[in-house]
Amino acid sequence: MMGKPFWCYLIVILLMGCQQKNIRPNTINDLSKLKEEFLKEVFSNNIEEAPFDFNYSLRTILFSKNVISLFAELTVHDRLPHGKKQYEGKTFYKTADHWKELQLSELFHTQDQKETLRKVCENGLKNNSLSYFSGDPPLRTTLTYDDIDTFVMDSHYLIVIFQPYSVGGCVDTPFTIKIPLTSIQGYRKRIHPISSLLAEILASGLYISCWNSEYEPS
């Protein structure tokens, strides 16, 4: 009779296989190429593979005159048995007369800050019963900084979004970790210009902030 560790390894292998079916983060920006590849699959596959589906949705998470944060979800079903999904986050802030995209490294630029972010996310995932970091034994025990590549902002939080099957499976919405902006060192000390811009829009009340629990697994 096979022991428990064997089944754990088997599950990990299967989940890794699912992860390989996902669209890679560096390809989502080229939607034209993805659409072309999707159409090629439609014309080359058999009728048993239908229906085919390609969806790209874009939501405004934070909207103001000087700061905008967007969340996108790309889902492609071009063959059996499963579709492919990818999440994307883009945050922009206005500087001088143009918009600039905010990079995570601008808020966490030292190794100590990056390690703090990694630990916060790892501990949050360990407290989520649906993640790979829970269970006995857990499928994953250590989060890498490379797993943290997608984020958005609302009026009070930096929201880290994890790609499908990277930190958990069997959910239709992304695994997320919400970090109060006031706890981020660079933001708290107002080193980055986005901190003053957000303070201004909060004081004015002229903004829309709409991240809510429907975007998170339950």
PyMOL CGO cylinders between C-alpha atoms (Angstrom):
from pymol import cmd
from pymol.cgo import CYLINDER

trace = [
    CYLINDER, 0.00, 0.00, 0.00, 1.37, 3.40, -0.99, 0.3, 1, 1, 1, 1, 1, 1,
    CYLINDER, 1.37, 3.40, -0.99, 2.25, 5.75, 1.88, 0.3, 1, 1, 1, 1, 1, 1,
    CYLINDER, 2.25, 5.75, 1.88, 1.04, 9.28, 2.38, 0.3, 1, 1, 1, 1, 1, 1,
    CYLINDER, 1.04, 9.28, 2.38, 4.27, 10.95, 1.19, 0.3, 1, 1, 1, 1, 1, 1,
    CYLINDER, 4.27, 10.95, 1.19, 3.92, 9.28, -2.22, 0.3, 1, 1, 1, 1, 1, 1,
    CYLINDER, 3.92, 9.28, -2.22, 0.49, 10.79, -2.75, 0.3, 1, 1, 1, 1, 1, 1,
    CYLINDER, 0.49, 10.79, -2.75, 1.77, 14.21, -1.70, 0.3, 1, 1, 1, 1, 1, 1,
    CYLINDER, 1.77, 14.21, -1.70, 4.54, 14.04, -4.31, 0.3, 1, 1, 1, 1, 1, 1,
    CYLINDER, 4.54, 14.04, -4.31, 2.03, 12.87, -6.93, 0.3, 1, 1, 1, 1, 1, 1,
    CYLINDER, 2.03, 12.87, -6.93, -0.26, 15.80, -6.21, 0.3, 1, 1, 1, 1, 1, 1,
    CYLINDER, -0.26, 15.80, -6.21, 2.66, 18.23, -6.46, 0.3, 1, 1, 1, 1, 1, 1,
    CYLINDER, 2.66, 18.23, -6.46, 3.63, 16.79, -9.86, 0.3, 1, 1, 1, 1, 1, 1,
    CYLINDER, 3.63, 16.79, -9.86, 0.04, 17.10, -11.12, 0.3, 1, 1, 1, 1, 1, 1,
    CYLINDER, 0.04, 17.10, -11.12, -0.24, 20.69, -9.89, 0.3, 1, 1, 1, 1, 1, 1,
    CYLINDER, -0.24, 20.69, -9.89, 3.07, 21.58, -11.51, 0.3, 1, 1, 1, 1, 1, 1,
    CYLINDER, 3.07, 21.58, -11.51, 1.66, 20.18, -14.72, 0.3, 1, 1, 1, 1, 1, 1,
    CYLINDER, 1.66, 20.18, -14.72, -1.35, 22.48, -14.37, 0.3, 1, 1, 1, 1, 1, 1,
    CYLINDER, -1.35, 22.48, -14.37, 0.93, 25.43, -13.74, 0.3, 1, 1, 1, 1, 1, 1,
    CYLINDER, 0.93, 25.43, -13.74, 2.81, 24.79, -16.97, 0.3, 1, 1, 1, 1, 1, 1,
    CYLINDER, 2.81, 24.79, -16.97, -0.46, 25.26, -18.89, 0.3, 1, 1, 1, 1, 1, 1,
    CYLINDER, -0.46, 25.26, -18.89, -0.77, 28.86, -17.73, 0.3, 1, 1, 1, 1, 1, 1,
    CYLINDER, -0.77, 28.86, -17.73, 0.03, 31.82, -19.92, 0.3, 1, 1, 1, 1, 1, 1,
    CYLINDER, 0.03, 31.82, -19.92, 3.38, 33.21, -18.88, 0.3, 1, 1, 1, 1, 1, 1,
    CYLINDER, 3.38, 33.21, -18.88, 3.45, 36.74, -17.39, 0.3, 1, 1, 1, 1, 1, 1,
    CYLINDER, 3.45, 36.74, -17.39, 5.78, 38.09, -20.07, 0.3, 1, 1, 1, 1, 1, 1,
    CYLINDER, 5.78, 38.09, -20.07, 3.35, 37.19, -22.88, 0.3, 1, 1, 1, 1, 1, 1,
    CYLINDER, 3.35, 37.19, -22.88, 0.15, 38.84, -21.65, 0.3, 1, 1, 1, 1, 1, 1,
    CYLINDER, 0.15, 38.84, -21.65, 1.21, 42.27, -22.88, 0.3, 1, 1, 1, 1, 1, 1,
    CYLINDER, 1.21, 42.27, -22.88, 1.21, 41.07, -26.49, 0.3, 1, 1, 1, 1, 1, 1,
    CYLINDER, 1.21, 41.07, -26.49, -2.53, 40.44, -26.93, 0.3, 1, 1, 1, 1, 1, 1,
    CYLINDER, -2.53, 40.44, -26.93, -2.33, 40.51, -30.73, 0.3, 1, 1, 1, 1, 1, 1,
    CYLINDER, -2.33, 40.51, -30.73, 0.10, 37.59, -30.75, 0.3, 1, 1, 1, 1, 1, 1,
    CYLINDER, 0.10, 37.59, -30.75, -2.03, 35.68, -28.24, 0.3, 1, 1, 1, 1, 1, 1,
    CYLINDER, -2.03, 35.68, -28.24, -5.14, 36.21, -30.36, 0.3, 1, 1, 1, 1, 1, 1,
    CYLINDER, -5.14, 36.21, -30.36, -3.32, 34.96, -33.45, 0.3, 1, 1, 1, 1, 1, 1,
    CYLINDER, -3.32, 34.96, -33.45, -2.19, 31.83, -31.61, 0.3, 1, 1, 1, 1, 1, 1,
    CYLINDER, -2.19, 31.83, -31.61, -5.74, 31.29, -30.36, 0.3, 1, 1, 1, 1, 1, 1,
    CYLINDER, -5.74, 31.29, -30.36, -7.17, 31.49, -33.90, 0.3, 1, 1, 1, 1, 1, 1,
    CYLINDER, -7.17, 31.49, -33.90, -4.55, 29.03, -35.15, 0.3, 1, 1, 1, 1, 1, 1,
    CYLINDER, -4.55, 29.03, -35.15, -5.68, 26.57, -32.49, 0.3, 1, 1, 1, 1, 1, 1,
    CYLINDER, -5.68, 26.57, -32.49, -9.33, 27.06, -33.48, 0.3, 1, 1, 1, 1, 1, 1,
    CYLINDER, -9.33, 27.06, -33.48, -8.62, 26.27, -37.13, 0.3, 1, 1, 1, 1, 1, 1,
    CYLINDER, -8.62, 26.27, -37.13, -6.28, 23.35, -36.42, 0.3, 1, 1, 1, 1, 1, 1,
    CYLINDER, -6.28, 23.35, -36.42, -8.20, 21.47, -33.70, 0.3, 1, 1, 1, 1, 1, 1,
    CYLINDER, -8.20, 21.47, -33.70, -10.93, 18.87, -34.01, 0.3, 1, 1, 1, 1, 1, 1,
    CYLINDER, -10.93, 18.87, -34.01, -14.60, 19.44, -33.26, 0.3, 1, 1, 1, 1, 1, 1,
    CYLINDER, -14.60, 19.44, -33.26, -14.23, 17.46, -30.02, 0.3, 1, 1, 1, 1, 1, 1,
    CYLINDER, -14.23, 17.46, -30.02, -12.07, 20.27, -28.63, 0.3, 1, 1, 1, 1, 1, 1,
    CYLINDER, -12.07, 20.27, -28.63, -14.82, 22.92, -28.93, 0.3, 1, 1, 1, 1, 1, 1,
    CYLINDER, -14.82, 22.92, -28.93, -16.08, 25.31, -27.62, 0.3, 1, 1, 1, 1, 1, 1,
    CYLINDER, -16.08, 25.31, -27.62, -13.17, 27.73, -27.91, 0.3, 1, 1, 1, 1, 1, 1,
    CYLINDER, -13.17, 27.73, -27.91, -13.05, 30.83, -25.77, 0.3, 1, 1, 1, 1, 1, 1,
    CYLINDER, -13.05, 30.83, -25.77, -10.79, 33.89, -25.41, 0.3, 1, 1, 1, 1, 1, 1,
    CYLINDER, -10.79, 33.89, -25.41, -11.60, 36.53, -22.79, 0.3, 1, 1, 1, 1, 1, 1,
    CYLINDER, -11.60, 36.53, -22.79, -9.69, 39.59, -21.59, 0.3, 1, 1, 1, 1, 1, 1,
    CYLINDER, -9.69, 39.59, -21.59, -11.34, 41.67, -18.88, 0.3, 1, 1, 1, 1, 1, 1,
    CYLINDER, -11.34, 41.67, -18.88, -9.98, 44.92, -17.46, 0.3, 1, 1, 1, 1, 1, 1,
    CYLINDER, -9.98, 44.92, -17.46, -11.25, 46.47, -14.22, 0.3, 1, 1, 1, 1, 1, 1,
    CYLINDER, -11.25, 46.47, -14.22, -10.45, 49.82, -12.70, 0.3, 1, 1, 1, 1, 1, 1,
    CYLINDER, -10.45, 49.82, -12.70, -9.48, 49.20, -9.07, 0.3, 1, 1, 1, 1, 1, 1,
    CYLINDER, -9.48, 49.20, -9.07, -8.47, 52.77, -8.24, 0.3, 1, 1, 1, 1, 1, 1,
    CYLINDER, -8.47, 52.77, -8.24, -9.38, 55.80, -10.31, 0.3, 1, 1, 1, 1, 1, 1,
    CYLINDER, -9.38, 55.80, -10.31, -8.37, 59.39, -9.60, 0.3, 1, 1, 1, 1, 1, 1,
    CYLINDER, -8.37, 59.39, -9.60, -6.87, 62.36, -11.39, 0.3, 1, 1, 1, 1, 1, 1,
    CYLINDER, -6.87, 62.36, -11.39, -3.31, 61.40, -10.46, 0.3, 1, 1, 1, 1, 1, 1,
    CYLINDER, -3.31, 61.40, -10.46, -3.30, 57.67, -9.66, 0.3, 1, 1, 1, 1, 1, 1,
    CYLINDER, -3.30, 57.67, -9.66, -4.95, 54.82, -11.59, 0.3, 1, 1, 1, 1, 1, 1,
    CYLINDER, -4.95, 54.82, -11.59, -4.69, 51.08, -10.86, 0.3, 1, 1, 1, 1, 1, 1,
    CYLINDER, -4.69, 51.08, -10.86, -6.02, 48.40, -13.20, 0.3, 1, 1, 1, 1, 1, 1,
    CYLINDER, -6.02, 48.40, -13.20, -6.61, 44.66, -12.80, 0.3, 1, 1, 1, 1, 1, 1,
    CYLINDER, -6.61, 44.66, -12.80, -6.86, 42.39, -15.85, 0.3, 1, 1, 1, 1, 1, 1,
    CYLINDER, -6.86, 42.39, -15.85, -7.73, 38.73, -16.28, 0.3, 1, 1, 1, 1, 1, 1,
    CYLINDER, -7.73, 38.73, -16.28, -6.97, 36.74, -19.41, 0.3, 1, 1, 1, 1, 1, 1,
    CYLINDER, -6.97, 36.74, -19.41, -8.64, 33.36, -19.95, 0.3, 1, 1, 1, 1, 1, 1,
    CYLINDER, -8.64, 33.36, -19.95, -8.00, 31.17, -22.98, 0.3, 1, 1, 1, 1, 1, 1,
    CYLINDER, -8.00, 31.17, -22.98, -9.69, 27.83, -23.68, 0.3, 1, 1, 1, 1, 1, 1,
    CYLINDER, -9.69, 27.83, -23.68, -8.31, 26.46, -26.93, 0.3, 1, 1, 1, 1, 1, 1,
    CYLINDER, -8.31, 26.46, -26.93, -8.08, 22.74, -26.18, 0.3, 1, 1, 1, 1, 1, 1,
    CYLINDER, -8.08, 22.74, -26.18, -9.20, 20.13, -23.70, 0.3, 1, 1, 1, 1, 1, 1,
    CYLINDER, -9.20, 20.13, -23.70, -9.26, 19.48, -20.81, 0.3, 1, 1, 1, 1, 1, 1,
    CYLINDER, -9.26, 19.48, -20.81, -8.52, 22.85, -19.16, 0.3, 1, 1, 1, 1, 1, 1,
    CYLINDER, -8.52, 22.85, -19.16, -8.28, 26.50, -20.02, 0.3, 1, 1, 1, 1, 1, 1,
    CYLINDER, -8.28, 26.50, -20.02, -5.36, 28.81, -19.30, 0.3, 1, 1, 1, 1, 1, 1,
    CYLINDER, -5.36, 28.81, -19.30, -5.56, 31.88, -17.10, 0.3, 1, 1, 1, 1, 1, 1,
    CYLINDER, -5.56, 31.88, -17.10, -3.31, 34.82, -16.30, 0.3, 1, 1, 1, 1, 1, 1,
    CYLINDER, -3.31, 34.82, -16.30, -3.68, 37.88, -14.06, 0.3, 1, 1, 1, 1, 1, 1,
    CYLINDER, -3.68, 37.88, -14.06, -2.22, 41.31, -14.71, 0.3, 1, 1, 1, 1, 1, 1,
    CYLINDER, -2.22, 41.31, -14.71, -1.92, 44.41, -12.55, 0.3, 1, 1, 1, 1, 1, 1,
    CYLINDER, -1.92, 44.41, -12.55, -0.94, 47.90, -13.72, 0.3, 1, 1, 1, 1, 1, 1,
    CYLINDER, -0.94, 47.90, -13.72, -0.69, 51.00, -11.55, 0.3, 1, 1, 1, 1, 1, 1,
    CYLINDER, -0.69, 51.00, -11.55, 0.09, 54.44, -12.99, 0.3, 1, 1, 1, 1, 1, 1,
    CYLINDER, 0.09, 54.44, -12.99, 0.80, 57.77, -11.34, 0.3, 1, 1, 1, 1, 1, 1,
    CYLINDER, 0.80, 57.77, -11.34, 1.04, 61.21, -12.88, 0.3, 1, 1, 1, 1, 1, 1,
    CYLINDER, 1.04, 61.21, -12.88, 4.35, 63.02, -12.75, 0.3, 1, 1, 1, 1, 1, 1,
    CYLINDER, 4.35, 63.02, -12.75, 4.83, 66.38, -14.48, 0.3, 1, 1, 1, 1, 1, 1,
    CYLINDER, 4.83, 66.38, -14.48, 2.74, 66.07, -17.65, 0.3, 1, 1, 1, 1, 1, 1,
    CYLINDER, 2.74, 66.07, -17.65, 2.85, 62.32, -18.27, 0.3, 1, 1, 1, 1, 1, 1,
    CYLINDER, 2.85, 62.32, -18.27, 1.83, 59.01, -16.69, 0.3, 1, 1, 1, 1, 1, 1,
    CYLINDER, 1.83, 59.01, -16.69, 4.41, 56.59, -15.32, 0.3, 1, 1, 1, 1, 1, 1,
    CYLINDER, 4.41, 56.59, -15.32, 3.88, 52.94, -14.43, 0.3, 1, 1, 1, 1, 1, 1,
    CYLINDER, 3.88, 52.94, -14.43, 4.66, 52.08, -10.81, 0.3, 1, 1, 1, 1, 1, 1,
    CYLINDER, 4.66, 52.08, -10.81, 7.10, 49.19, -10.34, 0.3, 1, 1, 1, 1, 1, 1,
    CYLINDER, 7.10, 49.19, -10.34, 7.16, 47.07, -7.20, 0.3, 1, 1, 1, 1, 1, 1,
    CYLINDER, 7.16, 47.07, -7.20, 10.89, 47.73, -6.89, 0.3, 1, 1, 1, 1, 1, 1,
    CYLINDER, 10.89, 47.73, -6.89, 10.14, 51.43, -6.39, 0.3, 1, 1, 1, 1, 1, 1,
    CYLINDER, 10.14, 51.43, -6.39, 8.38, 50.62, -3.11, 0.3, 1, 1, 1, 1, 1, 1,
    CYLINDER, 8.38, 50.62, -3.11, 10.64, 47.71, -2.09, 0.3, 1, 1, 1, 1, 1, 1,
    CYLINDER, 10.64, 47.71, -2.09, 14.07, 48.52, -3.44, 0.3, 1, 1, 1, 1, 1, 1,
    CYLINDER, 14.07, 48.52, -3.44, 16.43, 47.11, -0.79, 0.3, 1, 1, 1, 1, 1, 1,
    CYLINDER, 16.43, 47.11, -0.79, 16.99, 43.42, -0.04, 0.3, 1, 1, 1, 1, 1, 1,
    CYLINDER, 16.99, 43.42, -0.04, 15.65, 43.89, 3.49, 0.3, 1, 1, 1, 1, 1, 1,
    CYLINDER, 15.65, 43.89, 3.49, 12.45, 45.46, 2.17, 0.3, 1, 1, 1, 1, 1, 1,
    CYLINDER, 12.45, 45.46, 2.17, 12.00, 42.70, -0.41, 0.3, 1, 1, 1, 1, 1, 1,
    CYLINDER, 12.00, 42.70, -0.41, 12.52, 40.05, 2.26, 0.3, 1, 1, 1, 1, 1, 1,
    CYLINDER, 12.52, 40.05, 2.26, 9.97, 41.74, 4.50, 0.3, 1, 1, 1, 1, 1, 1,
    CYLINDER, 9.97, 41.74, 4.50, 7.45, 41.70, 1.64, 0.3, 1, 1, 1, 1, 1, 1,
    CYLINDER, 7.45, 41.70, 1.64, 8.19, 38.04, 0.94, 0.3, 1, 1, 1, 1, 1, 1,
    CYLINDER, 8.19, 38.04, 0.94, 7.68, 37.08, 4.60, 0.3, 1, 1, 1, 1, 1, 1,
    CYLINDER, 7.68, 37.08, 4.60, 4.43, 39.04, 4.89, 0.3, 1, 1, 1, 1, 1, 1,
    CYLINDER, 4.43, 39.04, 4.89, 3.05, 37.28, 1.82, 0.3, 1, 1, 1, 1, 1, 1,
    CYLINDER, 3.05, 37.28, 1.82, 4.31, 33.87, 2.92, 0.3, 1, 1, 1, 1, 1, 1,
    CYLINDER, 4.31, 33.87, 2.92, 2.77, 34.19, 6.39, 0.3, 1, 1, 1, 1, 1, 1,
    CYLINDER, 2.77, 34.19, 6.39, -0.50, 35.36, 4.88, 0.3, 1, 1, 1, 1, 1, 1,
    CYLINDER, -0.50, 35.36, 4.88, -0.64, 32.34, 2.59, 0.3, 1, 1, 1, 1, 1, 1,
    CYLINDER, -0.64, 32.34, 2.59, 0.10, 30.01, 5.49, 0.3, 1, 1, 1, 1, 1, 1,
    CYLINDER, 0.10, 30.01, 5.49, -3.03, 31.33, 7.17, 0.3, 1, 1, 1, 1, 1, 1,
    CYLINDER, -3.03, 31.33, 7.17, -5.14, 30.60, 4.09, 0.3, 1, 1, 1, 1, 1, 1,
    CYLINDER, -5.14, 30.60, 4.09, -6.60, 27.09, 4.28, 0.3, 1, 1, 1, 1, 1, 1,
    CYLINDER, -6.60, 27.09, 4.28, -6.93, 26.93, 0.47, 0.3, 1, 1, 1, 1, 1, 1,
    CYLINDER, -6.93, 26.93, 0.47, -3.28, 27.65, -0.32, 0.3, 1, 1, 1, 1, 1, 1,
    CYLINDER, -3.28, 27.65, -0.32, -0.45, 25.19, -0.90, 0.3, 1, 1, 1, 1, 1, 1,
    CYLINDER, -0.45, 25.19, -0.90, 1.12, 26.49, 2.33, 0.3, 1, 1, 1, 1, 1, 1,
    CYLINDER, 1.12, 26.49, 2.33, -1.56, 25.00, 4.57, 0.3, 1, 1, 1, 1, 1, 1,
    CYLINDER, -1.56, 25.00, 4.57, -2.35, 21.35, 5.26, 0.3, 1, 1, 1, 1, 1, 1,
    CYLINDER, -2.35, 21.35, 5.26, -0.35, 18.57, 6.84, 0.3, 1, 1, 1, 1, 1, 1,
    CYLINDER, -0.35, 18.57, 6.84, 2.07, 18.35, 5.21, 0.3, 1, 1, 1, 1, 1, 1,
    CYLINDER, 2.07, 18.35, 5.21, 1.85, 21.53, 3.09, 0.3, 1, 1, 1, 1, 1, 1,
    CYLINDER, 1.85, 21.53, 3.09, 2.62, 21.29, -0.62, 0.3, 1, 1, 1, 1, 1, 1,
    CYLINDER, 2.62, 21.29, -0.62, 4.86, 24.37, -0.32, 0.3, 1, 1, 1, 1, 1, 1,
    CYLINDER, 4.86, 24.37, -0.32, 6.77, 25.71, 2.66, 0.3, 1, 1, 1, 1, 1, 1,
    CYLINDER, 6.77, 25.71, 2.66, 8.69, 28.68, 1.24, 0.3, 1, 1, 1, 1, 1, 1,
    CYLINDER, 8.69, 28.68, 1.24, 7.54, 31.52, -0.99, 0.3, 1, 1, 1, 1, 1, 1,
    CYLINDER, 7.54, 31.52, -0.99, 10.10, 33.02, -3.36, 0.3, 1, 1, 1, 1, 1, 1,
    CYLINDER, 10.10, 33.02, -3.36, 10.30, 36.68, -4.26, 0.3, 1, 1, 1, 1, 1, 1,
    CYLINDER, 10.30, 36.68, -4.26, 9.85, 35.68, -7.92, 0.3, 1, 1, 1, 1, 1, 1,
    CYLINDER, 9.85, 35.68, -7.92, 6.32, 34.55, -7.05, 0.3, 1, 1, 1, 1, 1, 1,
    CYLINDER, 6.32, 34.55, -7.05, 5.47, 38.19, -6.28, 0.3, 1, 1, 1, 1, 1, 1,
    CYLINDER, 5.47, 38.19, -6.28, 5.16, 39.76, -9.73, 0.3, 1, 1, 1, 1, 1, 1,
    CYLINDER, 5.16, 39.76, -9.73, 1.63, 41.16, -9.93, 0.3, 1, 1, 1, 1, 1, 1,
    CYLINDER, 1.63, 41.16, -9.93, -0.04, 43.86, -7.85, 0.3, 1, 1, 1, 1, 1, 1,
    CYLINDER, -0.04, 43.86, -7.85, -2.67, 46.59, -7.82, 0.3, 1, 1, 1, 1, 1, 1,
    CYLINDER, -2.67, 46.59, -7.82, -3.51, 49.39, -5.37, 0.3, 1, 1, 1, 1, 1, 1,
    CYLINDER, -3.51, 49.39, -5.37, -6.73, 50.66, -3.92, 0.3, 1, 1, 1, 1, 1, 1,
    CYLINDER, -6.73, 50.66, -3.92, -7.02, 53.72, -1.72, 0.3, 1, 1, 1, 1, 1, 1,
    CYLINDER, -7.02, 53.72, -1.72, -5.49, 52.06, 1.37, 0.3, 1, 1, 1, 1, 1, 1,
    CYLINDER, -5.49, 52.06, 1.37, -3.81, 48.79, 0.34, 0.3, 1, 1, 1, 1, 1, 1,
    CYLINDER, -3.81, 48.79, 0.34, -1.13, 47.34, -1.87, 0.3, 1, 1, 1, 1, 1, 1,
    CYLINDER, -1.13, 47.34, -1.87, -2.72, 44.12, -3.12, 0.3, 1, 1, 1, 1, 1, 1,
    CYLINDER, -2.72, 44.12, -3.12, -0.35, 41.36, -4.22, 0.3, 1, 1, 1, 1, 1, 1,
    CYLINDER, -0.35, 41.36, -4.22, -1.96, 38.98, -6.72, 0.3, 1, 1, 1, 1, 1, 1,
    CYLINDER, -1.96, 38.98, -6.72, -0.59, 35.49, -7.31, 0.3, 1, 1, 1, 1, 1, 1,
    CYLINDER, -0.59, 35.49, -7.31, -0.79, 33.74, -10.66, 0.3, 1, 1, 1, 1, 1, 1,
    CYLINDER, -0.79, 33.74, -10.66, -2.98, 30.61, -11.03, 0.3, 1, 1, 1, 1, 1, 1,
    CYLINDER, -2.98, 30.61, -11.03, -1.52, 27.46, -9.44, 0.3, 1, 1, 1, 1, 1, 1,
    CYLINDER, -1.52, 27.46, -9.44, 1.56, 29.29, -8.13, 0.3, 1, 1, 1, 1, 1, 1,
    CYLINDER, 1.56, 29.29, -8.13, 0.46, 29.30, -4.47, 0.3, 1, 1, 1, 1, 1, 1,
    CYLINDER, 0.46, 29.30, -4.47, -2.83, 27.41, -4.55, 0.3, 1, 1, 1, 1, 1, 1,
    CYLINDER, -2.83, 27.41, -4.55, -5.33, 25.69, -6.80, 0.3, 1, 1, 1, 1, 1, 1,
    CYLINDER, -5.33, 25.69, -6.80, -9.00, 24.77, -7.18, 0.3, 1, 1, 1, 1, 1, 1,
    CYLINDER, -9.00, 24.77, -7.18, -10.24, 28.37, -6.98, 0.3, 1, 1, 1, 1, 1, 1,
    CYLINDER, -10.24, 28.37, -6.98, -11.74, 30.65, -9.64, 0.3, 1, 1, 1, 1, 1, 1,
    CYLINDER, -11.74, 30.65, -9.64, -10.37, 33.90, -8.20, 0.3, 1, 1, 1, 1, 1, 1,
    CYLINDER, -10.37, 33.90, -8.20, -6.78, 34.87, -7.43, 0.3, 1, 1, 1, 1, 1, 1,
    CYLINDER, -6.78, 34.87, -7.43, -4.98, 34.38, -4.14, 0.3, 1, 1, 1, 1, 1, 1,
    CYLINDER, -4.98, 34.38, -4.14, -4.16, 37.83, -2.77, 0.3, 1, 1, 1, 1, 1, 1,
    CYLINDER, -4.16, 37.83, -2.77, -2.36, 39.47, 0.13, 0.3, 1, 1, 1, 1, 1, 1,
    CYLINDER, -2.36, 39.47, 0.13, -3.49, 42.96, 1.18, 0.3, 1, 1, 1, 1, 1, 1,
    CYLINDER, -3.49, 42.96, 1.18, -0.78, 45.15, 2.74, 0.3, 1, 1, 1, 1, 1, 1,
    CYLINDER, -0.78, 45.15, 2.74, -1.68, 48.52, 4.30, 0.3, 1, 1, 1, 1, 1, 1,
    CYLINDER, -1.68, 48.52, 4.30, 0.10, 51.29, 2.44, 0.3, 1, 1, 1, 1, 1, 1,
    CYLINDER, 0.10, 51.29, 2.44, 1.01, 52.92, 5.74, 0.3, 1, 1, 1, 1, 1, 1,
    CYLINDER, 1.01, 52.92, 5.74, 3.13, 49.88, 6.65, 0.3, 1, 1, 1, 1, 1, 1,
    CYLINDER, 3.13, 49.88, 6.65, 5.37, 50.20, 3.57, 0.3, 1, 1, 1, 1, 1, 1,
    CYLINDER, 5.37, 50.20, 3.57, 8.56, 51.96, 4.62, 0.3, 1, 1, 1, 1, 1, 1,
    CYLINDER, 8.56, 51.96, 4.62, 9.13, 54.01, 1.48, 0.3, 1, 1, 1, 1, 1, 1,
    CYLINDER, 9.13, 54.01, 1.48, 5.48, 55.04, 1.35, 0.3, 1, 1, 1, 1, 1, 1,
    CYLINDER, 5.48, 55.04, 1.35, 5.30, 55.86, 5.07, 0.3, 1, 1, 1, 1, 1, 1,
    CYLINDER, 5.30, 55.86, 5.07, 8.31, 58.16, 4.82, 0.3, 1, 1, 1, 1, 1, 1,
    CYLINDER, 8.31, 58.16, 4.82, 6.92, 59.62, 1.58, 0.3, 1, 1, 1, 1, 1, 1,
    CYLINDER, 6.92, 59.62, 1.58, 10.07, 58.80, -0.31, 0.3, 1, 1, 1, 1, 1, 1,
    CYLINDER, 10.07, 58.80, -0.31, 8.04, 57.89, -3.38, 0.3, 1, 1, 1, 1, 1, 1,
    CYLINDER, 8.04, 57.89, -3.38, 5.88, 60.57, -5.06, 0.3, 1, 1, 1, 1, 1, 1,
    CYLINDER, 5.88, 60.57, -5.06, 2.85, 58.26, -5.18, 0.3, 1, 1, 1, 1, 1, 1,
    CYLINDER, 2.85, 58.26, -5.18, 2.50, 58.57, -1.39, 0.3, 1, 1, 1, 1, 1, 1,
    CYLINDER, 2.50, 58.57, -1.39, 1.86, 62.32, -1.58, 0.3, 1, 1, 1, 1, 1, 1,
    CYLINDER, 1.86, 62.32, -1.58, -0.40, 61.89, -4.61, 0.3, 1, 1, 1, 1, 1, 1,
    CYLINDER, -0.40, 61.89, -4.61, -2.56, 59.36, -2.76, 0.3, 1, 1, 1, 1, 1, 1,
    CYLINDER, -2.56, 59.36, -2.76, -2.64, 61.56, 0.34, 0.3, 1, 1, 1, 1, 1, 1,
    CYLINDER, -2.64, 61.56, 0.34, -3.97, 64.39, -1.82, 0.3, 1, 1, 1, 1, 1, 1,
    CYLINDER, -3.97, 64.39, -1.82, -6.73, 62.32, -3.41, 0.3, 1, 1, 1, 1, 1, 1,
    CYLINDER, -6.73, 62.32, -3.41, -7.77, 60.86, -0.05, 0.3, 1, 1, 1, 1, 1, 1,
    CYLINDER, -7.77, 60.86, -0.05, -8.03, 64.35, 1.40, 0.3, 1, 1, 1, 1, 1, 1,
    CYLINDER, -8.03, 64.35, 1.40, -10.04, 65.56, -1.60, 0.3, 1, 1, 1, 1, 1, 1,
    CYLINDER, -10.04, 65.56, -1.60, -12.38, 62.56, -1.70, 0.3, 1, 1, 1, 1, 1, 1,
    CYLINDER, -12.38, 62.56, -1.70, -12.26, 62.71, -5.50, 0.3, 1, 1, 1, 1, 1, 1,
    CYLINDER, -12.26, 62.71, -5.50, -11.51, 59.07, -6.24, 0.3, 1, 1, 1, 1, 1, 1,
    CYLINDER, -11.51, 59.07, -6.24, -13.12, 55.67, -6.76, 0.3, 1, 1, 1, 1, 1, 1,
    CYLINDER, -13.12, 55.67, -6.76, -11.71, 52.61, -4.99, 0.3, 1, 1, 1, 1, 1, 1,
    CYLINDER, -11.71, 52.61, -4.99, -13.44, 49.32, -5.71, 0.3, 1, 1, 1, 1, 1, 1,
    CYLINDER, -13.44, 49.32, -5.71, -11.37, 46.28, -4.71, 0.3, 1, 1, 1, 1, 1, 1,
    CYLINDER, -11.37, 46.28, -4.71, -13.58, 43.91, -2.72, 0.3, 1, 1, 1, 1, 1, 1,
    CYLINDER, -13.58, 43.91, -2.72, -13.88, 40.30, -1.57, 0.3, 1, 1, 1, 1, 1, 1,
    CYLINDER, -13.88, 40.30, -1.57, -15.44, 39.08, -4.84, 0.3, 1, 1, 1, 1, 1, 1,
    CYLINDER, -15.44, 39.08, -4.84, -11.95, 39.11, -6.38, 0.3, 1, 1, 1, 1, 1, 1,
    CYLINDER, -11.95, 39.11, -6.38, -10.57, 36.76, -3.70, 0.3, 1, 1, 1, 1, 1, 1,
    CYLINDER, -10.57, 36.76, -3.70, -10.97, 32.99, -3.13, 0.3, 1, 1, 1, 1, 1, 1,
    CYLINDER, -10.97, 32.99, -3.13, -13.44, 31.78, -0.54, 0.3, 1, 1, 1, 1, 1, 1,
]
cmd.load_cgo(trace, "trace")
